[in-house]
């Protein structure tokens, strides 16, 4: 039997996982990667630990973490979901751990473990990997594709396009007839200059609430003060779900922060009860709320309350001022910061042009797409990788099932 030729363009998560699942008795496979290393995002994910996936095993629940692509991914996750990915790795002797927040990491706490399992799988199949191979053009030639790179020209019976969301790769696919939804950043931190945050980087809040009045959108979860402003899951979720709207606002908008994650009435009640039980304490040493001393002292300074003032002498006006800064703190956002290495975008190939039973293009025969090249993205926590694994697995299944 003559083997069919598959060219996988992009040696990242989706491209490599697809190759790792292809039948080497049916196919000759070449992976073309433009960088000098493959699987670069896998390497740096989760601070080098690789957040492989997320411990959510119900497809209906899982799709709720995808601002774009949730409807389309439902059928995909019914065929391959985080539990399947865990089993795939387990069969290759990669032990995983599910952390308290449900993120899944290798027990080794090293992304290299995941990379090694993929690379050895591809090497065992004797597939070729060519780095520093920049694809310049793709042309159809009857029932084949001609792929021109900076070093070589290839012919392929099938193309798997897993390039990520670089503008060049999107231009290339647009030239072949696909429609592109313009790219905007997703998963970014908010740049804020505000006295509440100044010099307090590293201070975290376990269950903050953040509200964007202009968009009538709120999120809750852990939040972190950074050099530039605010980050953490509560902020990143907002940036993902409202990626397009925030781009339209040019990242200039107001937010209301509840650092405590409890309503004003409850905060007042806790304060009053603490005052009743500790009438002789000074306000500066009072541990009323779950915040750091430095942050508490900043709130008191903003509220114009002396740290040495006895808590029983705090007036109603002062009390409401303190609680206001804690539970309803208005701030102006004046830009964004993205993690360049783990950069995620909203936008890419229009989803209606993809058959989600197989991940095959509806426009180009024998042409498959997966990963960030599609208009699919997720919040932080291993979800973007899971979409890559599931889509890539579907492609391999469809190709392996073909009879020649």
LOSE-114450 format. One record per residue (C-alpha): residue in three letters; y, x, z; residue number from 1. Coordinates in pm, 1 decimal. Example, Ala and Ser with C-alpha at 12.3 -4.5 7.8 and 13.67 -1.06 7.14 Angstrom:
% residues 2
(ALA; (-450.0; 1230.0; 780.0); 1)
(SER; (-106.0; 1367.0; 714.0); 2)
% end
This chain:
% residues 404
(UNK; (0.0; 0.0; 0.0); 1)
(UNK; (341.6; 134.2; -95.6); 2)
(UNK; (570.9; 132.6; 203.9); 3)
(UNK; (901.9; -48.3; 173.1); 4)
(UNK; (1221.6; 142.5; 254.0); 5)
(UNK; (1453.3; 27.2; 533.1); 6)
(UNK; (1790.5; 189.3; 595.0); 7)
(UNK; (1936.6; 116.7; 939.0); 8)
(UNK; (2309.6; 185.2; 937.9); 9)
(UNK; (2415.9; 264.7; 1294.2); 10)
(UNK; (2213.3; 456.1; 1552.7); 11)
(UNK; (2331.9; 260.0; 1853.3); 12)
(UNK; (2157.5; 9.8; 2080.7); 13)
(UNK; (2071.8; -254.6; 1819.1); 14)
(UNK; (1980.8; -12.0; 1539.7); 15)
(UNK; (1754.0; 204.5; 1751.7); 16)
(UNK; (1580.9; -85.3; 1925.6); 17)
(UNK; (1513.3; -247.8; 1588.2); 18)
(UNK; (1356.6; 77.0; 1460.4); 19)
(UNK; (1149.5; 109.8; 1779.5); 20)
(UNK; (987.2; -226.6; 1701.4); 21)
(UNK; (924.3; -186.3; 1327.1); 22)
(UNK; (575.2; -146.7; 1181.8); 23)
(UNK; (542.4; 212.1; 1058.0); 24)
(UNK; (241.2; 121.1; 841.9); 25)
(UNK; (462.6; -108.2; 632.1); 26)
(UNK; (796.2; 70.5; 630.5); 27)
(UNK; (968.0; 402.5; 578.6); 28)
(UNK; (1277.6; 390.6; 797.6); 29)
(UNK; (1590.3; 604.9; 802.8); 30)
(UNK; (1859.2; 557.9; 1067.2); 31)
(UNK; (2203.5; 673.9; 958.5); 32)
(UNK; (2442.6; 752.3; 1245.5); 33)
(UNK; (2796.9; 874.8; 1180.2); 34)
(UNK; (2834.0; 1055.1; 1514.8); 35)
(UNK; (2657.1; 1374.9; 1616.4); 36)
(UNK; (2454.7; 1185.8; 1881.2); 37)
(UNK; (2269.4; 855.1; 1872.4); 38)
(UNK; (2285.7; 584.1; 2141.5); 39)
(UNK; (2625.3; 700.3; 2269.4); 40)
(UNK; (2720.3; 369.8; 2435.4); 41)
(UNK; (2379.2; 353.8; 2604.1); 42)
(UNK; (2439.5; 702.5; 2742.5); 43)
(UNK; (2771.3; 622.4; 2910.5); 44)
(UNK; (2696.3; 261.5; 3009.7); 45)
(UNK; (2716.4; 180.3; 3379.2); 46)
(UNK; (2870.2; 516.5; 3461.6); 47)
(UNK; (2576.7; 699.5; 3300.2); 48)
(UNK; (2314.4; 484.4; 3473.8); 49)
(UNK; (2277.1; 235.8; 3182.3); 50)
(UNK; (2313.7; -130.1; 3273.3); 51)
(UNK; (2015.6; -231.7; 3054.8); 52)
(UNK; (2038.9; -606.6; 3105.3); 53)
(UNK; (2095.0; -880.2; 3362.0); 54)
(UNK; (1843.7; -1064.0; 3581.3); 55)
(UNK; (1909.9; -1405.5; 3428.0); 56)
(UNK; (1587.4; -1537.7; 3274.6); 57)
(UNK; (1690.4; -1888.3; 3167.5); 58)
(UNK; (1839.5; -1882.4; 2814.0); 59)
(UNK; (2061.2; -2183.6; 2893.1); 60)
(UNK; (2215.1; -1997.4; 3186.9); 61)
(UNK; (2222.5; -1666.7; 3003.3); 62)
(UNK; (2438.8; -1790.2; 2715.3); 63)
(UNK; (2710.2; -1894.9; 2963.3); 64)
(UNK; (2806.7; -1526.4; 2990.5); 65)
(UNK; (2904.9; -1504.3; 2620.9); 66)
(UNK; (3258.6; -1621.8; 2534.5); 67)
(UNK; (3167.9; -1592.8; 2165.5); 68)
(UNK; (2817.6; -1649.6; 2029.9); 69)
(UNK; (2679.3; -1864.8; 2311.8); 70)
(UNK; (2555.9; -2149.2; 2087.0); 71)
(UNK; (2397.6; -1913.3; 1835.8); 72)
(UNK; (2228.8; -1693.6; 2097.0); 73)
(UNK; (2045.7; -1981.8; 2266.0); 74)
(UNK; (1762.8; -1980.1; 2009.3); 75)
(UNK; (1763.0; -1597.8; 2004.0); 76)
(UNK; (1713.9; -1576.7; 2382.6); 77)
(UNK; (1434.7; -1834.5; 2368.8); 78)
(UNK; (1243.3; -1575.4; 2165.3); 79)
(UNK; (1344.4; -1256.1; 2348.5); 80)
(UNK; (1533.3; -1251.7; 2679.7); 81)
(UNK; (1587.7; -1006.9; 2970.9); 82)
(UNK; (1233.9; -1060.5; 3104.4); 83)
(UNK; (1093.3; -955.6; 2766.5); 84)
(UNK; (1311.8; -645.0; 2761.5); 85)
(UNK; (1189.4; -554.7; 3111.8); 86)
(UNK; (829.4; -595.8; 2996.6); 87)
(UNK; (893.0; -385.2; 2682.8); 88)
(UNK; (1024.3; -99.9; 2896.4); 89)
(UNK; (753.7; -145.0; 3158.7); 90)
(UNK; (487.1; -99.5; 2888.3); 91)
(UNK; (651.2; 234.1; 2811.4); 92)
(UNK; (641.6; 340.3; 3177.5); 93)
(UNK; (1015.3; 285.8; 3237.8); 94)
(UNK; (1061.9; 140.4; 3587.3); 95)
(UNK; (1361.3; -87.0; 3640.9); 96)
(UNK; (1547.7; -221.7; 3941.5); 97)
(UNK; (1743.4; -545.5; 3972.9); 98)
(UNK; (2047.3; -487.9; 4193.9); 99)
(UNK; (2205.4; -736.0; 4435.9); 100)
(UNK; (2449.2; -857.8; 4167.5); 101)
(UNK; (2154.4; -906.1; 3923.0); 102)
(UNK; (2244.3; -611.9; 3699.0); 103)
(UNK; (1935.3; -425.3; 3578.4); 104)
(UNK; (1919.5; -43.3; 3579.6); 105)
(UNK; (1642.0; 212.0; 3534.8); 106)
(UNK; (1502.3; 326.8; 3871.0); 107)
(UNK; (1587.4; 682.4; 3766.7); 108)
(UNK; (1956.9; 579.8; 3766.9); 109)
(UNK; (1990.1; 775.2; 3443.5); 110)
(UNK; (2063.4; 634.2; 3099.2); 111)
(UNK; (1863.6; 925.7; 2957.4); 112)
(UNK; (1543.3; 746.1; 3066.5); 113)
(UNK; (1626.0; 455.5; 2835.0); 114)
(UNK; (1737.3; 685.9; 2553.5); 115)
(UNK; (1415.9; 889.5; 2579.4); 116)
(UNK; (1197.7; 577.5; 2557.0); 117)
(UNK; (1373.5; 461.8; 2238.3); 118)
(UNK; (1384.1; 806.2; 2077.8); 119)
(UNK; (1017.1; 883.4; 2147.7); 120)
(UNK; (916.3; 543.5; 2007.7); 121)
(UNK; (1107.2; 613.2; 1685.2); 122)
(UNK; (973.9; 971.2; 1665.0); 123)
(UNK; (614.4; 852.1; 1714.9); 124)
(UNK; (657.4; 626.3; 1414.3); 125)
(UNK; (783.8; 930.5; 1219.4); 126)
(UNK; (1102.0; 750.3; 1121.1); 127)
(UNK; (1397.2; 970.8; 1021.7); 128)
(UNK; (1724.9; 987.8; 1212.2); 129)
(UNK; (2020.3; 1141.2; 1029.7); 130)
(UNK; (2331.9; 1207.2; 1237.3); 131)
(UNK; (2677.2; 1287.1; 1098.3); 132)
(UNK; (2592.8; 1048.7; 812.6); 133)
(UNK; (2898.7; 839.3; 733.7); 134)
(UNK; (2825.3; 546.6; 500.9); 135)
(UNK; (3102.5; 527.2; 241.4); 136)
(UNK; (2977.7; 246.5; 17.7); 137)
(UNK; (2693.9; -2.5; -27.1); 138)
(UNK; (2609.7; -159.1; -361.4); 139)
(UNK; (2349.8; -408.3; -471.4); 140)
(UNK; (2122.7; -307.2; -754.8); 141)
(UNK; (1899.7; -601.2; -851.4); 142)
(UNK; (1670.6; -648.1; -549.2); 143)
(UNK; (1762.4; -319.3; -381.5); 144)
(UNK; (2065.1; -162.7; -212.5); 145)
(UNK; (2224.8; 172.5; -289.9); 146)
(UNK; (2377.6; 331.7; 19.8); 147)
(UNK; (2619.7; 617.3; -39.9); 148)
(UNK; (2692.3; 847.0; 253.0); 149)
(UNK; (2899.9; 1161.0; 289.4); 150)
(UNK; (2584.1; 1370.4; 245.2); 151)
(UNK; (2334.7; 1169.8; 38.6); 152)
(UNK; (2264.9; 853.6; -160.1); 153)
(UNK; (1975.7; 628.0; -58.3); 154)
(UNK; (1790.4; 332.0; -205.5); 155)
(UNK; (1665.9; 60.4; 26.7); 156)
(UNK; (1457.4; -255.7; -2.9); 157)
(UNK; (1610.7; -377.4; 325.0); 158)
(UNK; (1930.1; -290.5; 510.4); 159)
(UNK; (1982.2; -337.9; 884.9); 160)
(UNK; (2355.3; -320.8; 959.4); 161)
(UNK; (2424.2; -230.1; 1324.2); 162)
(UNK; (2744.4; -29.4; 1297.9); 163)
(UNK; (2940.5; -169.0; 1590.2); 164)
(UNK; (3285.2; -310.4; 1532.4); 165)
(UNK; (3474.2; -24.3; 1369.0); 166)
(UNK; (3730.2; -148.2; 1113.6); 167)
(UNK; (3574.0; 73.5; 842.6); 168)
(UNK; (3231.4; -80.9; 885.3); 169)
(UNK; (3381.4; -430.5; 878.8); 170)
(UNK; (3573.5; -349.1; 558.3); 171)
(UNK; (3247.6; -234.4; 401.6); 172)
(UNK; (3065.0; -556.2; 488.2); 173)
(UNK; (3367.1; -762.8; 377.3); 174)
(UNK; (3351.4; -595.0; 35.3); 175)
(UNK; (2991.8; -719.8; 8.7); 176)
(UNK; (3106.9; -1078.3; 59.0); 177)
(UNK; (3107.1; -1144.4; 433.4); 178)
(UNK; (3403.1; -1303.8; 615.1); 179)
(UNK; (3550.9; -1120.4; 913.4); 180)
(UNK; (3710.8; -1265.4; 1225.4); 181)
(UNK; (3991.1; -1021.2; 1312.5); 182)
(UNK; (3925.4; -786.7; 1605.5); 183)
(UNK; (4097.1; -813.2; 1941.3); 184)
(UNK; (4006.8; -623.6; 2259.8); 185)
(UNK; (3784.2; -790.4; 2518.0); 186)
(UNK; (3698.5; -662.2; 2868.4); 187)
(UNK; (4022.9; -493.3; 2967.1); 188)
(UNK; (4218.1; -436.8; 3286.7); 189)
(UNK; (4564.3; -580.9; 3351.4); 190)
(UNK; (4860.7; -342.7; 3367.1); 191)
(UNK; (5086.8; -454.0; 3651.7); 192)
(UNK; (5379.3; -288.9; 3827.0); 193)
(UNK; (5417.1; -472.3; 4156.1); 194)
(UNK; (5504.0; -361.4; 4509.6); 195)
(UNK; (5190.0; -537.5; 4642.0); 196)
(UNK; (4967.9; -290.6; 4453.1); 197)
(UNK; (5172.7; 29.6; 4460.7); 198)
(UNK; (4978.3; 337.7; 4581.5); 199)
(UNK; (4680.6; 125.5; 4688.7); 200)
(UNK; (4439.2; 221.1; 4408.3); 201)
(UNK; (4075.5; 190.5; 4507.7); 202)
(UNK; (4141.1; -104.8; 4737.4); 203)
(UNK; (3891.4; -380.4; 4660.0); 204)
(UNK; (3859.6; -750.7; 4735.9); 205)
(UNK; (3508.5; -901.4; 4738.6); 206)
(UNK; (3598.1; -1256.0; 4632.7); 207)
(UNK; (3946.4; -1281.7; 4484.9); 208)
(UNK; (4072.7; -1561.7; 4261.3); 209)
(UNK; (4298.4; -1502.7; 3961.5); 210)
(UNK; (4483.0; -1778.6; 3776.0); 211)
(UNK; (4678.2; -1759.3; 3447.3); 212)
(UNK; (4914.3; -2063.3; 3460.5); 213)
(UNK; (5011.8; -2035.1; 3092.0); 214)
(UNK; (4647.3; -2070.6; 2982.9); 215)
(UNK; (4534.6; -2292.5; 3272.9); 216)
(UNK; (4244.7; -2052.9; 3326.7); 217)
(UNK; (4111.2; -1907.3; 3649.7); 218)
(UNK; (3827.4; -1677.1; 3748.9); 219)
(UNK; (3688.8; -1553.5; 4078.6); 220)
(UNK; (3488.0; -1252.2; 4187.2); 221)
(UNK; (3535.4; -893.8; 4304.0); 222)
(UNK; (3869.3; -735.8; 4216.1); 223)
(UNK; (3999.3; -379.0; 4236.3); 224)
(UNK; (4345.2; -220.3; 4249.1); 225)
(UNK; (4365.4; 63.9; 3993.4); 226)
(UNK; (4627.9; 322.1; 3887.9); 227)
(UNK; (4753.9; 73.9; 3628.9); 228)
(UNK; (4715.8; -258.8; 3804.3); 229)
(UNK; (4407.9; -475.6; 3852.0); 230)
(UNK; (4046.4; -456.9; 3737.8); 231)
(UNK; (3701.4; -569.4; 3850.5); 232)
(UNK; (3482.3; -863.8; 3741.5); 233)
(UNK; (3742.4; -1134.8; 3814.0); 234)
(UNK; (3992.7; -965.1; 3579.5); 235)
(UNK; (3738.8; -857.5; 3315.4); 236)
(UNK; (3595.8; -1210.8; 3290.3); 237)
(UNK; (3943.3; -1351.6; 3226.2); 238)
(UNK; (4007.5; -1085.3; 2962.1); 239)
(UNK; (3682.8; -1175.3; 2784.9); 240)
(UNK; (3712.7; -1553.6; 2789.2); 241)
(UNK; (4078.8; -1549.1; 2686.9); 242)
(UNK; (4072.1; -1239.2; 2461.3); 243)
(UNK; (4239.3; -1411.7; 2163.8); 244)
(UNK; (4495.9; -1606.4; 2365.0); 245)
(UNK; (4601.3; -1296.2; 2560.5); 246)
(UNK; (4635.3; -1100.9; 2235.2); 247)
(UNK; (4864.8; -1377.8; 2105.8); 248)
(UNK; (5074.2; -1342.7; 2423.9); 249)
(UNK; (5092.7; -965.9; 2344.7); 250)
(UNK; (4951.1; -906.6; 2694.4); 251)
(UNK; (5273.7; -1025.0; 2861.4); 252)
(UNK; (5202.3; -1311.3; 3103.3); 253)
(UNK; (5212.7; -1421.1; 3465.0); 254)
(UNK; (4914.3; -1438.2; 3698.3); 255)
(UNK; (4871.3; -1582.8; 4046.6); 256)
(UNK; (4643.2; -1381.7; 4275.6); 257)
(UNK; (4453.7; -1511.5; 4575.2); 258)
(UNK; (4331.7; -1189.4; 4737.1); 259)
(UNK; (4127.9; -1376.2; 5000.0); 260)
(UNK; (3960.7; -1638.9; 4779.7); 261)
(UNK; (4036.2; -1912.2; 5035.2); 262)
(UNK; (4304.4; -2181.0; 5013.6); 263)
(UNK; (4638.2; -2156.8; 5194.3); 264)
(UNK; (4545.6; -2423.0; 5452.9); 265)
(UNK; (4230.6; -2235.4; 5552.4); 266)
(UNK; (4420.9; -1905.3; 5575.1); 267)
(UNK; (4683.2; -2065.3; 5802.1); 268)
(UNK; (4406.0; -2213.0; 6016.0); 269)
(UNK; (4236.2; -1872.1; 6055.4); 270)
(UNK; (4570.1; -1713.5; 6147.7); 271)
(UNK; (4653.7; -1980.4; 6406.7); 272)
(UNK; (4305.2; -1959.1; 6563.2); 273)
(UNK; (4325.2; -1579.3; 6581.5); 274)
(UNK; (4670.5; -1599.9; 6742.2); 275)
(UNK; (4538.6; -1846.4; 7001.1); 276)
(UNK; (4247.2; -1613.5; 7090.1); 277)
(UNK; (4446.7; -1285.2; 7078.7); 278)
(UNK; (4801.5; -1366.3; 7196.9); 279)
(UNK; (4875.9; -1011.1; 7318.3); 280)
(UNK; (4782.6; -825.7; 6995.2); 281)
(UNK; (5045.0; -677.1; 6769.4); 282)
(UNK; (5041.5; -818.2; 6416.6); 283)
(UNK; (4986.1; -470.8; 6265.1); 284)
(UNK; (4655.3; -430.4; 6452.4); 285)
(UNK; (4534.8; -787.5; 6401.7); 286)
(UNK; (4210.0; -809.3; 6196.5); 287)
(UNK; (4250.0; -1169.3; 6081.6); 288)
(UNK; (4133.7; -1138.4; 5720.5); 289)
(UNK; (3881.6; -923.8; 5533.6); 290)
(UNK; (4132.8; -672.1; 5393.2); 291)
(UNK; (4197.7; -302.1; 5456.2); 292)
(UNK; (4457.4; -191.5; 5710.0); 293)
(UNK; (4666.6; -31.0; 5436.0); 294)
(UNK; (4673.0; -352.2; 5236.3); 295)
(UNK; (4744.3; -564.8; 5545.8); 296)
(UNK; (5038.0; -340.2; 5635.8); 297)
(UNK; (5171.3; -371.1; 5279.5); 298)
(UNK; (5156.9; -752.4; 5305.4); 299)
(UNK; (5345.3; -740.9; 5637.1); 300)
(UNK; (5608.5; -508.6; 5485.7); 301)
(UNK; (5653.4; -747.4; 5190.4); 302)
(UNK; (5679.1; -1036.4; 5436.1); 303)
(UNK; (5948.9; -843.0; 5631.1); 304)
(UNK; (5741.2; -856.8; 5950.4); 305)
(UNK; (5748.9; -561.2; 6193.6); 306)
(UNK; (5398.8; -414.6; 6251.3); 307)
(UNK; (5466.7; -389.8; 6624.8); 308)
(UNK; (5567.2; -752.6; 6660.4); 309)
(UNK; (5348.2; -949.4; 6898.7); 310)
(UNK; (5132.2; -1198.5; 6708.1); 311)
(UNK; (5237.5; -1481.2; 6942.1); 312)
(UNK; (5599.1; -1425.2; 6831.3); 313)
(UNK; (5528.1; -1472.9; 6458.9); 314)
(UNK; (5736.4; -1767.6; 6339.8); 315)
(UNK; (5606.4; -2045.4; 6114.9); 316)
(UNK; (5828.1; -1914.1; 5833.6); 317)
(UNK; (5681.9; -1562.0; 5873.6); 318)
(UNK; (5327.4; -1697.8; 5889.7); 319)
(UNK; (5371.0; -1890.6; 5563.0); 320)
(UNK; (5533.6; -1588.7; 5398.2); 321)
(UNK; (5233.4; -1368.9; 5491.8); 322)
(UNK; (4981.0; -1626.9; 5372.5); 323)
(UNK; (5180.2; -1677.6; 5052.0); 324)
(UNK; (5154.8; -1308.0; 4962.3); 325)
(UNK; (4781.6; -1315.8; 5037.6); 326)
(UNK; (4680.6; -1642.8; 4871.3); 327)
(UNK; (4943.9; -1716.5; 4607.7); 328)
(UNK; (5089.4; -1386.0; 4492.7); 329)
(UNK; (5268.3; -1414.9; 4157.4); 330)
(UNK; (5267.6; -1103.5; 3937.8); 331)
(UNK; (5375.9; -1015.1; 3586.1); 332)
(UNK; (5119.0; -850.8; 3357.2); 333)
(UNK; (5279.8; -612.5; 3109.3); 334)
(UNK; (4991.5; -475.2; 2904.1); 335)
(UNK; (4624.8; -384.2; 2915.6); 336)
(UNK; (4400.9; -81.4; 2956.8); 337)
(UNK; (4061.0; -58.8; 2793.7); 338)
(UNK; (3771.2; 168.6; 2873.8); 339)
(UNK; (3773.3; 364.6; 2549.8); 340)
(UNK; (3407.7; 465.2; 2571.4); 341)
(UNK; (3274.5; 122.3; 2665.2); 342)
(UNK; (3523.2; -58.3; 2443.6); 343)
(UNK; (3419.8; -414.9; 2361.0); 344)
(UNK; (3585.4; -631.3; 2097.7); 345)
(UNK; (3599.3; -998.8; 2013.7); 346)
(UNK; (3574.4; -1049.3; 1639.3); 347)
(UNK; (3349.4; -932.4; 1358.3); 348)
(UNK; (3129.6; -1099.5; 1097.8); 349)
(UNK; (3155.8; -1481.2; 1105.0); 350)
(UNK; (2851.8; -1627.7; 1277.9); 351)
(UNK; (2803.2; -1915.6; 1033.4); 352)
(UNK; (2710.5; -1653.4; 771.2); 353)
(UNK; (2405.8; -1537.6; 973.3); 354)
(UNK; (2064.0; -1704.1; 1003.5); 355)
(UNK; (1995.3; -1673.4; 1376.7); 356)
(UNK; (1623.0; -1736.2; 1330.7); 357)
(UNK; (1593.0; -1391.4; 1171.9); 358)
(UNK; (1942.9; -1231.3; 1196.0); 359)
(UNK; (1944.1; -1214.9; 816.0); 360)
(UNK; (2264.8; -1254.4; 619.5); 361)
(UNK; (2300.0; -1589.2; 442.4); 362)
(UNK; (2508.1; -1411.2; 178.1); 363)
(UNK; (2308.1; -1094.1; 110.0); 364)
(UNK; (1929.4; -1107.1; 59.5); 365)
(UNK; (1717.7; -865.7; 266.6); 366)
(UNK; (2025.4; -765.2; 465.3); 367)
(UNK; (2023.9; -801.0; 845.5); 368)
(UNK; (2304.0; -768.7; 1101.9); 369)
(UNK; (2300.6; -721.7; 1479.2); 370)
(UNK; (2514.3; -596.8; 1765.8); 371)
(UNK; (2888.3; -570.2; 1792.3); 372)
(UNK; (2946.4; -596.6; 1417.1); 373)
(UNK; (2902.7; -972.7; 1473.5); 374)
(UNK; (3164.4; -1197.3; 1634.4); 375)
(UNK; (2965.1; -1198.6; 1960.0); 376)
(UNK; (3066.7; -1049.7; 2292.1); 377)
(UNK; (2995.0; -1097.7; 2659.7); 378)
(UNK; (3137.7; -1037.4; 3002.8); 379)
(UNK; (3042.3; -719.1; 3185.2); 380)
(UNK; (2699.3; -686.8; 3348.5); 381)
(UNK; (2443.5; -585.7; 3084.1); 382)
(UNK; (2491.1; -891.2; 2862.5); 383)
(UNK; (2626.9; -710.7; 2555.2); 384)
(UNK; (2319.7; -486.0; 2550.9); 385)
(UNK; (2085.7; -782.0; 2594.0); 386)
(UNK; (2232.7; -946.9; 2283.5); 387)
(UNK; (2164.2; -620.6; 2094.9); 388)
(UNK; (1802.0; -599.8; 2215.8); 389)
(UNK; (1728.8; -964.4; 2136.6); 390)
(UNK; (1888.7; -962.7; 1791.3); 391)
(UNK; (1723.6; -631.9; 1699.0); 392)
(UNK; (1382.7; -756.0; 1814.3); 393)
(UNK; (1419.4; -1067.3; 1593.9); 394)
(UNK; (1497.7; -850.4; 1292.0); 395)
(UNK; (1191.5; -632.2; 1352.0); 396)
(UNK; (971.4; -940.9; 1399.5); 397)
(UNK; (1091.7; -1093.3; 1072.9); 398)
(UNK; (1045.0; -770.9; 876.1); 399)
(UNK; (702.4; -703.3; 1030.5); 400)
(UNK; (585.6; -1052.6; 933.2); 401)
(UNK; (657.0; -998.9; 562.4); 402)
(UNK; (359.1; -974.3; 329.8); 403)
(UNK; (379.0; -725.6; 43.9); 404)
% end
